[in-house]
């Protein structure tokens, strides 16, 4: 079982010490987030496995501070297989077999910029470079995709995007799949770039994810905007 029966889940406590705590201060006081926290805690109390582990649910935010964000890669919800989800969208820890979605991301990365496909997908190197690896929904029950959809995560990740819309530096938003693309409505600042494509899962990658060239497009825009491009080949921490 994932989680602790006697543990209360707190988004604010998970973000303690990060720049997100101040940026999202008003959102963290909302009633819907309190209900979301309670429902996740109830899942644990009822013996339901929830992914990722409690300590990693907000990892996308703790790994990439608000003021350092250069690129947002947004997906749907976490992997629902045992040992897969680690809090960074599309990433898995070292030693875990690569899921189909990240394999397809690597295929597009190779086609786009000629990068050799890495053997793992921790993506910590991306996060440390300011790539916010965020899903629209941040938790899921084991073997039940989208089981926590509609619980409030979508509104919370919308608030994250709205906060980034006010960012003083240009940001590239790479929105993959229908749930992620809904966030485009909250990116109105002309300094930012929004790139949209189908989700990289095997069910949809051939509908336009392959060939989208988001990685090179993002770096081109960052360079034109005076920001440092992402070293996409650096998937692990240095």
C-alpha positions in Angstrom: 0.0 0.0 0.0 1.2 3.5 -0.8 0.7 6.2 1.8 0.3 6.2 5.5 -3.0 5.5 7.2 -2.4 8.0 10.0 -0.9 10.7 7.8 -2.7 13.8 6.9 -1.9 15.1 3.5 -1.2 18.8 3.3 -0.2 20.6 0.1 1.0 23.6 2.0 3.3 21.5 4.2 4.6 19.7 1.1 5.5 23.1 -0.4 7.2 24.5 2.7 10.4 26.1 1.9 9.6 26.7 -1.8 8.8 29.8 -3.7 5.5 28.3 -4.6 4.3 28.6 -1.1 4.0 32.4 -1.4 2.9 32.4 -5.0 0.0 30.0 -4.3 -0.7 31.3 -0.8 -4.3 32.4 -1.6 -5.1 29.1 -3.4 -3.8 27.0 -0.5 -6.5 28.5 1.7 -9.4 27.5 -0.5 -12.1 25.0 0.5 -11.8 22.8 -2.5 -8.1 22.1 -1.7 -9.0 21.1 1.8 -11.6 18.7 0.4 -9.0 17.3 -2.0 -6.5 16.7 0.8 -9.1 15.0 2.8 -10.2 12.7 0.0 -6.6 11.6 -0.7 -6.1 10.9 3.0 -9.3 8.9 3.1 -8.0 6.7 0.2 -5.0 5.9 2.3 -7.0 5.2 5.4 -9.2 2.8 3.3 -6.1 0.9 2.2 -6.2 2.2 -1.3 -2.8 2.5 -3.0 -2.2 6.0 -4.4 0.6 7.1 -6.7 3.0 8.7 -6.4 4.2 8.3 -2.8 3.0 11.0 -0.5 6.5 12.7 -0.4 6.6 12.9 -4.2 3.1 14.2 -4.9 4.2 17.8 -5.2 7.7 17.0 -6.5 7.2 18.8 -9.8 7.0 22.0 -7.7 9.7 21.2 -5.1 12.1 20.3 -7.9 11.6 23.4 -10.0 11.1 26.7 -8.2 8.7 29.3 -9.6 11.3 31.9 -10.4 13.4 29.4 -12.4 10.7 28.0 -14.7 11.7 28.2 -18.4 9.5 25.5 -19.9 6.3 23.8 -18.7 5.7 20.3 -19.9 2.2 19.3 -19.0 0.6 15.9 -19.2 -2.5 14.2 -17.9 -2.2 12.2 -14.7 0.5 10.1 -13.1 1.5 6.6 -14.2 -0.8 4.1 -12.4 1.5 1.1 -12.4 3.4 0.1 -9.2 6.8 1.9 -8.8 6.3 4.1 -11.9 5.1 7.6 -10.8 7.7 9.7 -9.0 6.0 13.1 -9.1 7.6 14.4 -12.3 5.3 14.1 -15.3 6.4 11.3 -17.6 9.5 10.5 -15.5 10.4 7.2 -13.8 13.2 6.4 -11.3 16.3 4.7 -12.4 15.9 1.0 -12.9 12.2 1.2 -13.8 11.3 0.0 -17.3 10.4 3.0 -19.5 6.6 3.4 -20.0 5.4 3.8 -23.6 4.8 7.6 -23.2 8.3 8.5 -22.3 9.6 6.1 -25.0 7.5 8.2 -27.5 8.8 11.4 -26.0 12.4 10.2 -26.6 11.5 9.2 -30.2 10.3 12.7 -30.9 13.3 14.2 -29.1 15.6 12.0 -31.3 13.8 13.0 -34.5 13.6 16.7 -33.5 17.1 17.4 -32.4 19.1 14.2 -33.1 19.5 13.2 -29.5 20.5 9.6 -28.8 17.7 7.9 -26.7 18.8 7.9 -23.0 18.6 4.6 -21.1 16.6 6.0 -18.3 14.0 8.8 -17.7 14.5 10.3 -14.2 14.2 13.8 -16.0 15.8 15.3 -12.9 18.2 17.1 -15.2 15.3 18.8 -17.0 13.7 19.8 -13.7 16.9 21.3 -12.4 17.2 23.4 -15.6 13.8 25.0 -15.1 11.5 22.5 -16.9 8.4 22.1 -14.8 7.2 18.6 -15.4 3.6 18.9 -14.3 0.5 16.8 -14.8 -3.0 18.2 -14.8 -3.9 15.7 -12.1 -1.2 14.9 -9.5 -2.4 11.7 -7.9 -4.0 8.4 -9.1 -5.2 5.1 -7.6 -3.2 2.0 -8.5 -4.3 0.6 -11.9 -7.1 3.2 -12.2 -6.1 5.9 -14.7 -7.9 9.2 -14.1 -9.3 7.9 -10.8 -8.5 11.2 -9.0 -9.7 13.4 -12.0 -12.4 15.9 -11.0 -11.2 16.0 -7.3 -9.8 19.5 -7.6 -6.3 18.9 -9.0 -7.3 20.4 -12.3 -8.2 23.7 -10.6 -5.0 23.7 -8.6 -2.8 23.1 -11.6 -4.8 25.8 -13.4 -3.8 28.2 -10.6 -0.1 27.2 -11.1 -0.4 28.1 -14.8 -2.1 31.3 -14.0 0.7 32.2 -11.6 3.2 31.5 -14.4 1.3 33.6 -16.8 2.4 36.5 -14.6 6.1 35.4 -14.7 8.4 38.3 -15.7 10.4 36.1 -18.0 9.3 34.3 -21.2 8.1 30.7 -20.6 7.3 28.0 -23.2 4.2 25.9 -22.4 4.2 22.5 -24.0 0.7 21.1 -23.5 0.3 17.5 -24.4 -3.2 16.0 -24.6 -6.7 17.4 -24.1 -6.5 17.9 -20.3 -3.2 19.8 -20.6 -4.4 21.8 -23.6 -7.3 23.3 -21.5 -4.6 25.2 -19.6 -3.9 27.3 -22.7 -6.9 29.4 -21.8 -4.9 30.7 -18.8 -1.8 31.8 -20.8 -2.7 35.2 -22.1 0.6 37.1 -21.6 2.2 37.6 -25.1 5.7 37.1 -23.7 5.0 33.4 -23.4 4.8 30.7 -26.1 2.1 28.0 -26.1 2.8 24.7 -28.0 0.1 22.1 -28.2 0.2 18.5 -29.4 -1.7 15.2 -28.7 -0.6 13.2 -25.7 2.5 11.0 -26.4 0.8 7.8 -25.4 0.6 5.0 -28.0 -3.1 5.8 -28.4 -2.5 9.3 -29.7 1.2 9.9 -30.5 0.6 9.2 -34.2 -2.1 11.9 -34.4 0.4 14.8 -34.2 2.8 14.3 -31.3 5.3 12.8 -33.6 6.7 15.6 -35.7 5.5 18.4 -33.4 9.2 19.5 -32.9 8.4 21.1 -29.5 11.9 20.6 -28.2 13.7 22.6 -30.9 10.8 25.1 -31.0 11.1 25.8 -27.3 14.8 26.3 -27.4 14.5 28.6 -30.5 12.0 30.7 -28.6 14.1 30.8 -25.4 17.1 31.9 -27.3 15.2 34.6 -29.2 13.8 35.8 -25.9 17.2 36.1 -24.3 16.9 33.0 -22.1 19.2 30.0 -21.9 18.0 27.0 -23.9 17.4 23.7 -22.3 20.1 21.0 -22.6 17.6 18.3 -23.5 20.3 15.6 -23.5 20.8 16.2 -19.8 18.0 14.0 -18.5 19.7 13.2 -15.1 21.1 15.4 -12.4 24.7 16.5 -12.9 
